């Protein structure tokens, strides 16, 4: 990618989003980073500037809040409106209970973040891309969107929605020459499980015991590969798993 490429990454304060910020900045791209956590996002920006002399613009908003999303993206400085790639990474899982015992507030947070948040951001950015005449949207799904697992109910459903939306967006944006890609990771060791278990670090760490999970950098590399194909090539859909994981719920663990 040339220095003129501008990449917008949601959920960029940690995990896969932060890893994407590094790989694109390292390769001389300008990056727009969005997240809710000001201090964490500022720390990412400072690191990118220090390590890569990168051009970085931070936007603080919650993807669940349509007004915040629209205000932030519709008032981008003119020289940041040439968005080449949108990486819809913001997402989360809360709880691991059977549906009948589920926490409805958790359900709404997952639906609002994983589905509605992706839509709010994509609607604004896709119209910017249509006006510019180019663009690439990369949605981060999950193996959970391909096959459900025990007690995954609402989280799996939101990621299935991301999978379906990705395919629909590809059809809708086809006449405008905008690429749409779905990247679906298996087990990745990030803050994901800590968030799911609401700060219970020990329980979160147990998820990854006995095997080597994917690292955020593994997925960032795949995203970068997808974003740097020739203009006539689109990676429609990619499922990426750790070697020790066969499907959504089958692992080869040593302990």
FENFEN-V565429 format. One record per residue. N is the residue number from 1. RES is the residue in three letters. OMEGA is omega in degrees with one decimal (NA if undefined). D_CENTER is the distance of its C-alpha to the mean C-alpha in Angstrom with 2 decimals. Layout:
N,RES,OMEGA,D_CENTER
N,RES,OMEGA,D_CENTER
//
This chain:
1,UNK,178.6,20.08
2,UNK,-178.9,22.56
3,UNK,-178.4,22.53
4,UNK,-177.1,22.20
5,UNK,179.6,18.59
6,UNK,-174.9,16.29
7,UNK,176.4,12.51
8,UNK,-175.8,10.53
9,UNK,174.6,7.34
10,UNK,-177.9,6.34
11,UNK,-169.9,6.54
12,UNK,-174.8,8.31
13,UNK,-179.5,11.23
14,UNK,170.6,10.66
15,UNK,-176.6,9.36
16,UNK,-179.7,6.85
17,UNK,178.0,6.14
18,UNK,178.5,9.93
19,UNK,176.3,10.67
20,UNK,179.0,9.18
21,UNK,-179.7,11.34
22,UNK,-174.3,14.18
23,UNK,179.6,14.25
24,UNK,178.2,14.20
25,UNK,178.4,16.61
26,UNK,-179.3,18.75
27,UNK,168.7,19.13
28,UNK,173.9,20.46
29,UNK,169.7,17.75
30,UNK,-176.4,17.55
31,UNK,170.3,14.33
32,UNK,-176.3,13.52
33,UNK,177.5,11.65
34,UNK,177.1,10.97
35,UNK,176.9,11.23
36,UNK,-170.8,14.13
37,UNK,-172.9,15.80
38,UNK,-174.4,18.12
39,UNK,179.7,19.67
40,UNK,-179.3,16.67
41,UNK,176.8,15.13
42,UNK,179.2,18.68
43,UNK,177.2,19.04
44,UNK,-179.8,16.09
45,UNK,-178.9,17.70
46,UNK,179.5,21.08
47,UNK,-179.4,20.14
48,UNK,179.3,18.72
49,UNK,-177.9,21.87
50,UNK,-173.4,24.12
51,UNK,-172.6,22.89
52,UNK,-174.3,22.18
53,UNK,-172.4,23.92
54,UNK,169.0,20.74
55,UNK,-173.9,20.56
56,UNK,173.6,18.00
57,UNK,178.3,17.65
58,UNK,174.2,16.22
59,UNK,-179.1,15.62
60,UNK,173.1,15.95
61,UNK,176.4,15.08
62,UNK,-177.0,13.83
63,UNK,179.7,11.70
64,UNK,-175.1,14.22
65,UNK,-174.4,17.02
66,UNK,-179.9,17.66
67,UNK,178.3,20.38
68,UNK,179.9,18.43
69,UNK,-176.5,15.68
70,UNK,179.9,18.52
71,UNK,-177.5,20.67
72,UNK,-174.0,18.24
73,UNK,179.5,17.11
74,UNK,-179.9,20.58
75,UNK,175.4,22.30
76,UNK,173.2,20.52
77,UNK,-174.7,23.29
78,UNK,-175.7,24.73
79,UNK,175.5,23.98
80,UNK,-175.5,20.20
81,UNK,178.6,20.06
82,UNK,-176.4,19.98
83,UNK,179.0,16.21
84,UNK,-175.6,15.87
85,UNK,170.5,12.16
86,UNK,175.2,9.35
87,UNK,178.7,5.76
88,UNK,-175.0,4.25
89,UNK,-175.7,1.19
90,UNK,-179.9,4.78
91,UNK,-179.0,6.61
92,UNK,171.9,9.76
93,UNK,178.2,12.94
94,UNK,176.2,16.40
95,UNK,177.4,19.62
96,UNK,-175.8,20.94
97,UNK,172.8,23.97
98,UNK,-174.5,25.70
99,UNK,-175.0,25.22
100,UNK,178.0,28.71
101,UNK,-172.3,28.07
102,UNK,176.6,24.63
103,UNK,-173.9,23.94
104,UNK,177.1,23.54
105,UNK,176.8,22.01
106,UNK,178.4,19.20
107,UNK,-175.9,18.85
108,UNK,177.9,18.66
109,UNK,179.0,16.04
110,UNK,-180.0,13.71
111,UNK,-178.5,14.71
112,UNK,-178.3,14.51
113,UNK,-169.2,10.99
114,UNK,-176.6,9.28
115,UNK,-176.1,11.62
116,UNK,178.6,13.56
117,UNK,177.3,11.08
118,UNK,-179.9,9.05
119,UNK,-179.0,12.64
120,UNK,-178.7,13.94
121,UNK,-176.1,11.69
122,UNK,-179.2,12.05
123,UNK,-179.0,15.76
124,UNK,-174.4,16.54
125,UNK,179.5,14.76
126,UNK,177.5,16.08
127,UNK,173.1,19.49
128,UNK,-179.6,19.29
129,UNK,178.3,18.52
130,UNK,178.4,21.37
131,UNK,-179.6,23.65
132,UNK,-179.5,22.84
133,UNK,178.3,23.38
134,UNK,175.0,20.38
135,UNK,-178.7,16.60
136,UNK,177.4,13.68
137,UNK,179.7,10.61
138,UNK,-179.5,7.89
139,UNK,178.5,6.09
140,UNK,178.1,4.31
141,UNK,-178.1,7.43
142,UNK,168.4,9.89
143,UNK,179.5,13.56
144,UNK,177.0,14.18
145,UNK,179.0,13.68
146,UNK,179.0,16.27
147,UNK,-178.8,18.82
148,UNK,175.9,19.53
149,UNK,-175.5,20.86
150,UNK,176.8,23.37
151,UNK,178.9,22.45
152,UNK,-175.4,18.88
153,UNK,-171.2,20.08
154,UNK,177.4,17.92
155,UNK,178.1,14.60
156,UNK,-179.3,15.37
157,UNK,179.7,16.39
158,UNK,-179.4,13.27
159,UNK,171.2,11.28
160,UNK,176.4,14.37
161,UNK,177.3,14.08
162,UNK,178.5,10.64
163,UNK,-179.3,12.53
164,UNK,178.9,15.49
165,UNK,179.1,13.98
166,UNK,179.7,12.55
167,UNK,179.1,16.15
168,UNK,179.2,17.71
169,UNK,180.0,15.89
170,UNK,178.4,17.03
171,UNK,-176.8,20.53
172,UNK,-174.3,20.56
173,UNK,-179.2,19.46
174,UNK,-178.0,21.60
175,UNK,-177.9,24.67
176,UNK,177.9,22.92
177,UNK,-179.1,21.86
178,UNK,179.3,18.13
179,UNK,174.3,16.10
180,UNK,-175.8,13.35
181,UNK,172.2,11.55
182,UNK,175.4,9.92
183,UNK,-172.5,8.74
184,UNK,-178.7,9.77
185,UNK,165.6,10.35
186,UNK,-176.2,13.39
187,UNK,176.8,14.29
188,UNK,-179.3,12.42
189,UNK,177.4,14.30
190,UNK,173.2,12.32
191,UNK,-173.4,13.15
192,UNK,-176.2,11.88
193,UNK,176.2,15.53
194,UNK,177.5,17.06
195,UNK,-179.5,15.30
196,UNK,-177.3,16.22
197,UNK,169.8,19.75
198,UNK,173.8,19.98
199,UNK,178.2,20.92
200,UNK,-173.8,23.01
201,UNK,-179.0,22.28
202,UNK,178.9,24.93
203,UNK,178.8,23.61
204,UNK,-179.2,20.07
205,UNK,-179.5,21.61
206,UNK,179.5,23.65
207,UNK,-172.1,20.69
208,UNK,-180.0,20.48
209,UNK,173.9,24.24
210,UNK,176.6,26.19
211,UNK,176.8,23.67
212,UNK,178.7,21.28
213,UNK,170.1,17.66
214,UNK,174.2,14.94
215,UNK,-179.9,14.07
216,UNK,-179.4,10.83
217,UNK,177.7,12.81
218,UNK,-179.0,13.39
219,UNK,177.3,9.91
220,UNK,177.7,9.80
221,UNK,179.2,13.19
222,UNK,178.7,12.34
223,UNK,178.8,9.80
224,UNK,176.5,12.65
225,UNK,-178.7,15.16
226,UNK,-175.8,13.73
227,UNK,-174.8,13.68
228,UNK,174.0,17.21
229,UNK,176.6,19.13
230,UNK,-174.5,22.25
231,UNK,-176.2,22.27
232,UNK,-176.4,23.78
233,UNK,173.9,21.24
234,UNK,170.3,17.98
235,UNK,-177.0,16.01
236,UNK,-168.0,15.66
237,UNK,-179.4,14.21
238,UNK,177.8,13.69
239,UNK,-173.1,14.02
240,UNK,-175.5,13.96
241,UNK,167.3,16.04
242,UNK,-178.2,18.03
243,UNK,-176.2,21.63
244,UNK,-178.7,22.80
245,UNK,-178.5,20.79
246,UNK,179.1,22.28
247,UNK,-173.9,20.41
248,UNK,-173.1,18.62
249,UNK,-177.9,21.58
250,UNK,-178.7,23.79
251,UNK,171.6,23.78
252,UNK,-177.1,26.47
253,UNK,-179.0,27.03
254,UNK,179.1,29.91
255,UNK,NA,30.62
//
